[in-house]
Amino acid sequence: MREAAACLRNEIKRVKLLELEFVNEALTGAGEAVDTSAPKRVRAEVRAEKAEAFRKGGGSPLAET
């Protein structure tokens, strides 16, 4: 059961990453280069914000995932 849950979590993360990449490409203007590091940068920023909230006693960092 844990393996299935882990696989499902990994699949959800993969789909979220694909969605971020798609939105990044869709929002990039015609003739502009796509910033491929943007999805990773956004995820890192969100991760840092959640970690800060957790350190300040905001509860579980996974609560809003």
N, C-alpha and C positions, 0 to 999 in steps of 0.2 A: 504494500500500500504506500509506503514512504517513497519507493522508487517511482511509482506513478505520479505522486504529488510533486516530486522533484522534477520529473520530466515535464509535467504541466507548467510548473513555474518557469522552467527554462524556455518552454515554447512561448509563454506569455511575454517574457523578456525579449525574445527574438522578434516577436510581432511588434512590440512597442518600438524596438530599434528600427525595424523596417518602416514603421509609420513615421518616426522622426525623420528618417532619411527621405521619405517620399515628400513630406511637408517641406523640408529644406529645399528639395529640388523644385517643388511647385512654387515656392515663394521667391525663388531666385529669378530675377528678370532675364528676359531674352538677351542673349549675347554676353551675360555675366558668367563668370566661372562659379561653379557650385562649391561652396565651402564644405568639404567633406568632414572637417573636424568639428563642425557645429553640433551635431547630435551628441558626440562624446562630451563636448564642453558643457552643453546644457544638462546632460545627465550628471556630470561632476558637480555642477552648481547646485542642482536639486539635492544631490546626496549630501553636500556640505551643509545646506540649509537644514535638512532633516537631522543631521548629526548635531548641529548647534541647538536645535529645538530640543532634542533628546537630552543633551547635556544640561540644558536650562530647566529640565523637569517637564518637558512637554509631552511625555509619554513615549509610547513605542514609535520608532521611526518608520515602522511598517503600517501604522494605523491608517494612513491616507493613501497607500499604494493601490 
